[in-house]
Amino acid sequence: METKNLSFNGLELPSYLGYGILNPKSIKYENEALYAEYVFECDGSVVHTIKWTKKRCELNTFCHDKPGNISFYPDLEYALLYDCRSWELHKDDCYMFLSQEISKLGNIYVNHPEPDARKGSVDFYPAGKLFVLSLPLTEKSKKYSDFLLQIKDSEHIKFSGEKNGHIILLNDDSEIAIKTITIAKFEAPLAYLFNASKSIVNAGIIDDRKISRLFVNECYNAENLIMKTFTGDTEDRYFSIIFKEFPEEKYESLAGLFYSQMISLKRRGDKD
């Protein structure tokens, strides 16, 4: 996914930044200062504003006119990267809004990872955060093959490959079954996450069942995530998506982890 830049006397604006895509009509360069706005892809509202001079770049973040972070640095790259260090996606206004809009598109679960001091995080410029979109596949249909060709040169979404994973299902008799599945992996920068998700929905390759939902997660969290447990399509049934492949001798351990997550889910009364 190539980033295109616009240059103004050595000051370069990327085509997307953090949560937003560049609004070309907002760009002004006057008195050796560069001004620009970046907007949410889903509704066109302003999410970042920039005032950039030779000495300082000021980056402001908004969520529907509600002021958020303000970051200062000599250039835009470090203003964004410094800002990213304080993002807490599980309660960030911009991320919560974006995740709600993505969830409305269809059978999609957007993860809200909480910060983990032991694991840290990874930030990128100009994306801020990169995301992994994981799609469990029951079959590789022609629609799926056509979609991979369609996005081959896309700047919004990149196909990063397939890997084996598992689904754990709890049946009506409280017995579990562990099935090996294929998980298709896609990547998208935060600014294009809405359209990336929408393109998968529009391709018609997401099954209506909960166990086939598209799972959207920040890339660093996705790299370390083993299992996520959900309530099923019918009452009191649960399932887990396992994002890594395990040999059969590990199935008993997986079942134990599944039961512990299921009990925790019941206690919280979650209905993901």
C-alpha positions in Angstrom: 0.0 0.0 0.0 1.9 3.0 -1.3 1.6 6.4 0.4 1.4 9.4 -1.9 2.7 12.7 -0.6 2.1 16.4 -1.5 5.1 18.7 -1.0 5.0 22.4 0.0 8.4 23.9 0.2 9.8 20.7 1.8 6.8 20.1 4.0 5.1 16.8 2.9 1.5 15.8 3.5 0.7 12.1 3.1 -2.5 11.0 1.5 -3.7 9.5 4.8 -2.7 10.1 8.4 -3.8 8.3 11.6 -7.6 8.2 11.5 -8.1 10.3 8.4 -7.6 10.8 4.7 -6.4 14.1 3.3 -9.0 16.6 2.2 -7.3 18.4 -0.7 -9.7 21.3 -0.5 -8.5 22.1 3.0 -4.8 22.6 2.1 -3.4 26.1 2.5 0.2 27.3 2.3 0.6 30.9 3.4 3.2 32.9 5.3 5.4 29.8 5.2 2.8 27.8 7.2 1.0 24.7 5.9 -2.5 24.0 7.0 -4.5 20.8 6.2 -7.4 18.7 7.4 -7.8 14.9 7.5 -11.3 13.4 7.6 -12.9 10.2 8.6 -13.5 8.0 5.5 -16.9 6.9 6.7 -18.6 10.3 7.1 -16.2 13.0 6.0 -16.0 14.7 9.4 -12.7 16.3 10.4 -10.5 14.1 12.6 -7.1 15.7 12.4 -6.0 19.3 11.7 -2.4 20.4 11.0 -0.5 23.6 11.3 3.1 23.2 10.1 5.9 25.7 10.0 9.6 25.2 9.5 10.0 25.2 13.3 7.0 23.3 14.6 4.1 21.0 13.5 0.9 21.1 15.5 -1.4 18.1 15.2 -4.9 18.3 16.7 -7.4 15.4 16.9 -11.2 15.7 17.0 -14.2 13.4 17.1 -17.2 15.2 15.7 -16.0 18.6 17.0 -15.0 17.2 20.4 -11.4 18.1 20.9 -9.0 15.3 21.6 -5.2 15.1 21.7 -2.8 17.9 20.7 0.7 16.9 19.7 3.7 19.2 18.9 6.9 18.3 17.2 9.3 19.7 14.6 7.8 17.6 11.9 4.5 15.8 11.1 6.0 12.3 11.3 7.1 12.6 14.9 4.0 14.6 15.9 1.9 11.6 14.9 4.2 9.0 16.4 4.4 10.8 19.7 0.6 11.1 19.7 0.1 7.4 19.0 1.9 6.5 22.2 -1.0 7.8 24.2 -3.8 6.0 22.2 -5.8 3.6 24.2 -8.1 1.9 21.7 -10.5 0.4 24.2 -11.7 3.9 25.2 -10.5 6.3 22.5 -13.4 8.3 21.1 -12.3 8.2 17.5 -11.7 4.4 17.6 -15.0 3.7 19.4 -16.9 5.7 16.8 -15.0 4.0 13.9 -15.5 0.5 15.3 -19.3 1.2 15.7 -19.5 2.3 12.0 -17.6 -0.8 10.9 -19.7 -3.1 13.0 -22.9 -1.7 11.3 -21.6 -3.0 7.9 -22.4 -6.6 8.6 -21.1 -9.7 10.4 -18.0 -8.0 11.8 -16.4 -8.0 15.2 -14.0 -5.1 15.9 -11.7 -5.9 18.9 -11.0 -3.2 21.5 -7.6 -4.2 22.8 -6.6 -2.8 26.2 -3.0 -1.7 26.7 -0.6 -4.2 28.0 2.6 -2.8 29.6 4.3 -6.1 29.3 3.9 -6.3 25.5 4.1 -2.7 24.4 2.8 -1.6 21.0 3.9 -0.7 17.5 3.2 2.6 15.8 3.7 3.5 12.1 3.8 6.6 9.9 1.6 7.7 8.4 -0.9 5.0 9.5 -0.5 5.4 13.2 -1.8 1.9 13.7 -2.1 -1.0 11.2 -4.9 -3.5 11.4 -5.3 -7.2 10.6 -8.7 -8.4 9.2 -9.1 -12.1 9.8 -11.8 -14.0 7.9 -12.6 -17.7 8.7 -13.3 -19.6 5.5 -15.4 -22.7 5.2 -14.6 -22.8 1.5 -12.6 -20.9 -1.0 -15.4 -19.8 -3.4 -15.1 -18.0 -6.7 -16.2 -14.8 -5.0 -13.2 -15.1 -2.7 -10.8 -15.7 -5.6 -12.3 -12.8 -7.5 -12.0 -10.5 -4.5 -8.3 -11.3 -4.2 -7.8 -10.2 -7.8 -9.9 -7.1 -7.3 -7.7 -5.8 -4.4 -4.4 -6.8 -5.8 -3.3 -3.2 -6.4 -5.5 -1.5 -3.7 -4.1 1.2 -1.4 -6.9 0.5 1.0 -6.4 -3.2 1.8 -3.7 -5.8 1.2 -4.0 -9.6 1.2 -1.3 -10.9 3.5 -2.0 -14.7 3.1 -3.8 -17.6 4.6 -3.0 -19.7 7.6 -4.6 -22.6 9.5 -6.5 -21.9 12.7 -9.3 -23.6 14.6 -12.8 -23.2 15.7 -14.0 -24.6 19.0 -17.8 -25.3 19.2 -19.9 -26.1 22.2 -22.9 -28.2 21.3 -26.3 -28.6 23.2 -24.9 -31.6 25.2 -22.0 -29.4 26.5 -19.6 -31.3 24.4 -16.9 -29.5 22.4 -15.6 -30.0 18.9 -12.4 -28.6 17.6 -12.2 -28.0 13.8 -9.3 -26.9 11.7 -10.1 -24.0 9.4 -8.5 -21.6 7.0 -8.2 -18.0 8.0 -7.6 -15.4 5.3 -5.6 -12.4 6.5 -5.8 -8.9 5.2 -4.1 -5.7 6.3 -5.3 -2.1 6.3 -4.1 1.2 7.7 -6.4 2.8 10.3 -7.6 5.6 7.9 -8.8 3.0 5.4 -10.2 0.5 7.8 -13.8 1.3 7.1 -13.5 0.9 3.4 -11.3 -2.2 3.8 -14.0 -3.8 5.9 -16.8 -2.6 3.5 -15.0 -4.1 0.5 -15.0 -7.6 2.2 -18.7 -7.3 3.0 -19.6 -6.1 -0.5 -17.6 -9.1 -2.0 -20.2 -11.4 -0.4 -17.6 -13.7 1.2 -18.6 -13.3 4.9 -20.9 -16.1 6.0 -24.0 -14.9 8.0 -23.2 -17.2 11.0 -21.3 -15.8 14.0 -18.6 -18.4 13.7 -17.7 -16.9 10.2 -17.6 -13.3 11.3 -14.8 -11.0 10.1 -12.5 -10.2 13.0 -10.7 -6.8 13.0 -7.8 -6.2 15.3 -4.8 -3.9 15.7 -1.7 -5.7 14.2 0.4 -6.0 17.4 -2.5 -7.3 19.4 -3.4 -9.7 16.5 0.2 -11.1 16.5 -0.1 -12.0 20.2 -3.7 -13.1 20.3 -4.3 -16.9 20.5 -8.0 -17.3 21.1 -11.2 -15.2 21.4 -14.4 -16.6 22.8 -17.9 -15.5 21.9 -21.6 -16.3 22.5 -23.0 -18.3 19.7 -26.0 -17.9 17.4 -28.3 -19.6 19.8 -28.8 -19.1 23.6 -26.2 -20.6 25.9 -23.9 -21.8 23.1 -20.3 -20.6 22.8 -17.5 -20.8 20.3 -13.9 -19.7 20.1 -11.8 -18.6 17.1 -8.2 -19.8 17.5 -5.9 -17.7 15.3 -2.9 -20.0 15.3 -2.5 -23.7 14.3 -2.0 -26.3 17.1 -1.2 -30.1 16.8 -3.8 -32.5 18.1 -1.8 -33.2 21.3 -2.5 -29.6 22.3 -6.3 -29.9 21.9 -6.9 -30.7 25.5 -5.1 -27.6 26.6 -7.1 -25.6 24.1 -10.3 -27.1 25.5 -9.3 -26.0 29.0 -8.6 -22.5 27.8 -11.9 -22.4 26.0 -13.8 -23.4 29.2 -12.1 -20.8 31.3 -12.9 -18.1 28.8 -16.5 -19.3 28.5 -17.0 -19.1 32.2 -15.5 -15.6 32.3 -17.9 -14.6 29.5 -20.9 -16.0 31.3 -20.0 -14.2 34.5 -19.7 -10.9 32.7 -22.9 -11.5 30.8 -21.2 -10.5 27.5 -23.2 -10.8 24.3 -20.5 -10.2 21.7 
